[in-house]
Structures are given as structure tokens and as C-alpha cells.
Amino acid sequence: MNLAVEAVQVSGVVVARLRGELDHHTSEAVRECVDAALEEAGSPFLLWNLAELSFMDSSGLGVLLGRYRRISQQKGKMAVCGPTAPVRRLLELSGVLSIVPVYDDETTAIAALREA
């Protein structure tokens, strides 16, 4: 597996930090990890820190959009921070950035989600 995932709670926001490649080989592990963290935290706020994500394919988009649906059903908010250029381009082309805000860094994103 070419991906490391860490899901932690910071100030009431579940932060999923991804490092490596999010593709069809790693998407299920990411989904399980993030879903478990959301369940444990009971938080309706999710932040994807993509600063160290070098690649994402359509399976990865599916993971993000699936969590977006889950969070939206809970009347929560989801955001993305620090996407690398190739990942940002994929998020733009897929339309994800038209429904999910993007921030430069984790601190700013957490503050914005908590104010929502």
C-alpha cells in the first residue's frame, strides 16, 4: 500500500491526513479509517488534509464524495486543505471544489469549519 492515513480529532473536527497515493488499492482502507474516526468522534465536521497526497484517482474521489454525503446528511460540513497541484486539478475537473471549500492550511480550515 502506497498510502498512509491518519484520522484524528482536532477541536471537534475529524482531520484525515493522507500521504501517498489514494487509488483503487487504498480507497477502502481510507474509507474504513475515516468512517471509524467520524463514528468515534460523533463529529459532523470533516477536513481532508491533502498536502502530502501525490495522486488520486476516481476511487479516491468516490471516497471523498461518499463522506461528503454522510456529513451532509448529518447537517455537517466538509472541507479540503492544502491539495497538491495534480490533486487540486482533479478536484476542480470533477466539480468537487464547487461543493467543498478548499483552504491553504489545516488551522484555517478547522477554524472555518467550526464557525460554520
Backbone as JSON, one array per atom type, in Angstrom:
{
  "sequence": "MNLAVEAVQVSGVVVARLRGELDHHTSEAVRECVDAALEEAGSPFLLWNLAELSFMDSSGLGVLLGRYRRISQQKGKMAVCGPTAPVRRLLELSGVLSIVPVYDDETTAIAALREA",
  "N": [[0.85, -1.18, 0.0], [0.64, 2.15, -0.92], [0.06, 4.32, 0.68], [-0.43, 6.38, 3.49], [-2.6, 6.89, 6.14], [-4.09, 9.0, 8.48], [-6.39, 9.64, 10.93], [-7.6, 11.99, 12.97], [-8.96, 13.74, 15.82], [-9.41, 17.16, 16.05], [-10.05, 19.89, 17.87], [-12.83, 19.33, 17.78], [-13.19, 18.65, 15.14], [-12.89, 16.16, 12.71], [-9.91, 15.27, 11.33], [-8.53, 14.13, 8.45], [-5.57, 13.0, 7.42], [-3.72, 12.48, 4.61], [-1.15, 10.67, 3.0], [0.73, 9.99, 0.22], [-0.58, 7.83, -2.27], [-3.9, 7.85, -3.27], [-5.9, 5.53, -4.4], [-7.56, 2.89, -6.28], [-6.53, 0.73, -4.91], [-6.12, 1.58, -2.32], [-8.33, 2.94, -1.41], [-10.47, 1.72, 0.03], [-9.39, 1.18, 2.58], [-8.93, 3.79, 3.46], [-11.55, 4.78, 3.53], [-12.67, 3.12, 5.54], [-11.07, 3.82, 7.77], [-11.58, 6.61, 8.08], [-14.39, 6.63, 8.36], [-14.61, 5.2, 10.78], [-13.31, 6.99, 12.51], [-15.02, 9.2, 12.35], [-17.33, 8.09, 13.43], [-16.47, 7.44, 16.03], [-15.77, 9.98, 17.04], [-18.14, 11.36, 16.79], [-18.57, 13.62, 15.39], [-19.77, 16.19, 13.2], [-18.1, 17.35, 11.39], [-15.6, 17.35, 8.93], [-12.33, 17.32, 7.78], [-10.2, 17.1, 5.07], [-6.87, 16.72, 4.82], [-4.77, 17.23, 2.34], [-2.18, 17.78, 1.71], [0.07, 16.17, 1.45], [-0.63, 14.32, -0.37], [0.03, 12.65, -3.23], [-1.2, 11.57, -5.48], [-4.42, 10.9, -6.84], [-7.18, 8.95, -7.82], [-10.28, 8.11, -9.54], [-11.46, 6.41, -7.7], [-10.6, 7.42, -5.3], [-11.85, 9.91, -5.39], [-14.44, 9.0, -5.12], [-14.41, 8.11, -2.47], [-14.09, 10.55, -1.08], [-16.45, 11.9, -1.92], [-18.41, 10.16, -0.97], [-18.08, 10.43, 1.79], [-18.72, 13.09, 1.96], [-21.47, 13.03, 1.37], [-22.37, 11.59, 3.6], [-21.66, 13.33, 5.73], [-23.17, 15.59, 5.0], [-25.77, 14.64, 5.33], [-25.88, 14.59, 8.04], [-26.08, 17.19, 8.59], [-23.67, 18.5, 8.65], [-20.35, 19.78, 7.9], [-17.82, 19.69, 5.37], [-14.43, 19.96, 4.35], [-11.45, 20.71, 2.41], [-7.93, 20.82, 2.6], [-4.84, 22.26, 1.53], [-4.31, 20.88, -1.02], [-2.18, 19.18, -3.33], [-0.86, 20.26, -6.52], [-1.57, 18.43, -8.74], [-3.64, 16.95, -7.54], [-5.43, 18.94, -6.78], [-6.18, 19.84, -9.31], [-7.6, 17.61, -10.3], [-9.71, 17.61, -8.45], [-10.91, 20.04, -9.12], [-11.65, 19.59, -11.86], [-13.46, 17.52, -11.54], [-15.51, 18.72, -10.23], [-15.73, 18.75, -7.5], [-14.67, 20.84, -5.96], [-16.56, 22.76, -6.29], [-18.51, 22.24, -4.47], [-17.28, 21.73, -2.09], [-15.38, 23.52, 0.19], [-12.02, 24.81, -0.16], [-8.98, 25.18, 1.58], [-5.91, 26.82, 2.47], [-4.36, 25.85, 4.6], [-4.35, 23.63, 7.47], [-5.04, 24.74, 10.0], [-6.49, 27.12, 9.39], [-8.61, 25.98, 7.99], [-9.85, 24.35, 9.94], [-10.73, 26.28, 11.76], [-12.58, 27.63, 10.12], [-14.47, 25.6, 9.59], [-15.47, 25.14, 12.16], [-16.77, 27.52, 12.64], [-18.88, 27.37, 10.94]],
  "CA": [[0.0, 0.0, 0.0], [1.43, 3.37, -1.06], [-0.68, 5.4, 1.32], [-0.55, 6.44, 4.94], [-3.76, 7.69, 6.52], [-4.23, 9.28, 9.9], [-7.62, 10.38, 11.19], [-7.56, 12.46, 14.36], [-9.91, 14.8, 16.15], [-8.76, 18.41, 16.45], [-11.04, 20.93, 18.18], [-14.16, 18.92, 17.35], [-13.18, 18.36, 13.7], [-12.1, 15.0, 12.33], [-8.94, 15.63, 10.31], [-7.96, 12.97, 7.77], [-4.32, 13.38, 6.76], [-3.34, 11.45, 3.66], [0.2, 10.82, 2.44], [0.98, 8.95, -0.78], [-1.49, 7.72, -3.39], [-5.25, 7.38, -2.98], [-6.4, 4.91, -5.62], [-8.44, 1.75, -6.04], [-5.89, -0.19, -3.98], [-6.08, 2.13, -0.96], [-9.54, 3.69, -1.08], [-11.28, 1.04, 1.04], [-8.75, 1.4, 3.88], [-9.18, 5.18, 3.83], [-12.96, 4.88, 3.88], [-12.87, 2.48, 6.84], [-10.4, 4.62, 8.79], [-12.29, 7.88, 8.27], [-15.71, 6.33, 8.92], [-14.42, 4.85, 12.19], [-12.98, 8.22, 13.25], [-16.25, 10.0, 12.43], [-18.21, 7.4, 14.37], [-15.91, 7.59, 17.38], [-15.81, 11.39, 17.45], [-19.5, 11.89, 16.77], [-18.45, 14.98, 14.85], [-20.3, 16.4, 11.86], [-17.12, 18.15, 10.64], [-14.51, 16.54, 8.39], [-11.33, 18.03, 6.99], [-9.22, 16.27, 4.37], [-5.58, 17.38, 4.62], [-4.21, 16.57, 1.16], [-0.9, 18.42, 1.42], [1.08, 15.17, 1.12], [-1.22, 13.34, -1.28], [0.67, 12.86, -4.53], [-2.03, 11.08, -6.57], [-5.76, 10.42, -6.5], [-7.95, 8.58, -9.0], [-11.72, 8.19, -9.35], [-11.82, 5.71, -6.47], [-10.38, 8.39, -4.23], [-12.96, 10.87, -5.47], [-15.6, 8.31, -4.56], [-14.29, 8.12, -1.01], [-14.39, 11.91, -0.63], [-17.86, 12.22, -2.15], [-19.21, 9.34, -0.05], [-18.02, 11.06, 3.12], [-19.48, 14.34, 1.82], [-22.9, 12.68, 1.52], [-22.61, 11.22, 5.01], [-21.57, 14.55, 6.54], [-24.3, 16.44, 4.64], [-26.97, 14.06, 5.95], [-25.8, 14.94, 9.46], [-26.09, 18.67, 8.63], [-22.31, 18.92, 8.96], [-19.55, 20.44, 6.86], [-16.58, 19.05, 4.99], [-13.52, 20.85, 3.63], [-10.18, 20.18, 1.96], [-6.86, 21.81, 2.72], [-3.51, 22.03, 1.0], [-4.11, 19.87, -2.06], [-1.08, 19.35, -4.28], [-1.36, 20.74, -7.82], [-2.31, 17.43, -9.52], [-4.87, 16.58, -6.83], [-6.33, 20.09, -6.91], [-6.7, 19.83, -10.68], [-8.62, 16.56, -10.35], [-10.86, 18.09, -7.67], [-11.55, 21.08, -9.93], [-12.26, 18.99, -13.04], [-14.57, 16.65, -11.13], [-16.56, 19.54, -9.64], [-15.74, 18.65, -6.04], [-14.4, 22.14, -5.34], [-17.75, 23.62, -6.36], [-19.37, 21.94, -3.32], [-16.45, 21.6, -0.88], [-14.39, 24.6, 0.23], [-10.61, 24.45, -0.04], [-8.21, 26.13, 2.37], [-4.47, 26.66, 2.31], [-3.74, 25.09, 5.68], [-5.23, 22.93, 8.4], [-5.51, 25.64, 11.05], [-7.52, 27.98, 8.82], [-9.76, 25.15, 7.64], [-10.52, 23.94, 11.17], [-11.44, 27.46, 12.26], [-13.73, 27.9, 9.24], [-15.48, 24.56, 9.81], [-16.06, 25.35, 13.48], [-17.65, 28.69, 12.56], [-19.99, 27.06, 10.03]],
  "C": [[0.89, 1.24, 0.0], [0.73, 4.56, -0.43], [-0.61, 5.26, 2.82], [-1.73, 7.34, 5.25], [-3.8, 7.81, 8.04], [-5.51, 10.1, 10.05], [-7.66, 10.71, 12.68], [-8.61, 13.54, 14.57], [-9.14, 16.01, 16.67], [-9.86, 19.44, 16.65], [-12.43, 20.58, 17.64], [-14.3, 18.63, 15.86], [-12.36, 17.11, 13.47], [-11.21, 15.42, 11.15], [-8.34, 14.34, 9.75], [-6.75, 13.44, 6.99], [-3.85, 12.21, 5.9], [-1.96, 11.74, 3.1], [0.43, 9.66, 1.47], [-0.04, 9.0, -1.9], [-2.83, 7.13, -2.96], [-5.85, 6.86, -4.28], [-7.25, 3.7, -5.28], [-7.84, 0.73, -5.08], [-6.0, 0.28, -2.53], [-7.39, 2.77, -0.51], [-10.39, 3.04, 0.02], [-10.71, 1.25, 2.45], [-8.98, 2.83, 4.37], [-10.63, 5.35, 4.29], [-13.21, 4.3, 5.27], [-12.27, 3.31, 7.98], [-11.17, 5.9, 9.11], [-13.68, 7.64, 8.85], [-15.62, 5.98, 10.4], [-14.13, 6.09, 13.03], [-14.22, 9.11, 13.4], [-17.22, 9.41, 13.45], [-17.76, 7.62, 15.8], [-16.05, 9.02, 17.9], [-17.24, 11.92, 17.58], [-19.54, 13.3, 16.21], [-19.06, 15.08, 13.47], [-19.36, 17.22, 10.97], [-15.94, 17.27, 10.22], [-13.62, 17.41, 7.52], [-10.37, 17.01, 6.39], [-7.95, 17.1, 4.18], [-4.86, 16.61, 3.52], [-2.84, 17.12, 0.78], [0.18, 17.42, 1.01], [0.52, 14.06, 0.24], [-0.7, 13.61, -2.69], [-0.22, 12.46, -5.71], [-3.39, 10.66, -6.03], [-6.47, 10.08, -7.8], [-9.45, 8.64, -8.67], [-12.19, 7.44, -8.11], [-11.65, 6.63, -5.26], [-11.46, 9.45, -4.21], [-14.22, 10.27, -4.86], [-15.58, 8.3, -3.04], [-14.65, 9.51, -0.47], [-15.87, 12.23, -0.77], [-18.78, 11.39, -1.26], [-19.22, 9.93, 1.35], [-18.78, 12.39, 3.08], [-20.98, 14.07, 2.0], [-23.23, 12.37, 2.96], [-22.64, 12.46, 5.91], [-22.77, 15.46, 6.27], [-25.59, 15.93, 5.26], [-27.03, 14.37, 7.43], [-25.83, 16.46, 9.67], [-24.72, 19.21, 9.04], [-21.64, 19.59, 7.78], [-18.27, 19.66, 6.61], [-15.74, 20.05, 4.21], [-12.25, 20.08, 3.27], [-9.14, 21.25, 2.22], [-5.59, 21.31, 2.07], [-3.34, 21.03, -0.11], [-2.93, 20.2, -2.96], [-1.67, 19.73, -5.63], [-2.11, 19.65, -8.61], [-3.64, 17.03, -8.86], [-5.89, 17.71, -6.92], [-6.97, 20.12, -8.3], [-7.8, 18.79, -10.83], [-9.88, 16.99, -9.6], [-11.63, 19.17, -8.43], [-12.31, 20.48, -11.11], [-13.48, 18.15, -12.7], [-15.74, 17.45, -10.54], [-16.62, 19.5, -8.12], [-15.55, 20.02, -5.39], [-15.56, 23.12, -5.5], [-18.69, 23.36, -5.18], [-18.6, 21.86, -2.0], [-15.42, 22.73, -0.88], [-12.97, 24.07, 0.39], [-9.88, 25.57, 0.69], [-6.72, 25.83, 2.19], [-3.85, 25.76, 3.37], [-4.79, 24.54, 6.65], [-5.83, 23.86, 9.45], [-6.65, 26.53, 10.56], [-8.78, 27.19, 8.52], [-10.54, 24.73, 8.89], [-11.32, 25.1, 11.74], [-12.68, 27.74, 11.44], [-14.82, 26.86, 9.44], [-16.18, 24.76, 11.15], [-17.01, 26.54, 13.51], [-18.9, 28.42, 11.74], [-21.27, 26.72, 10.76]]
}
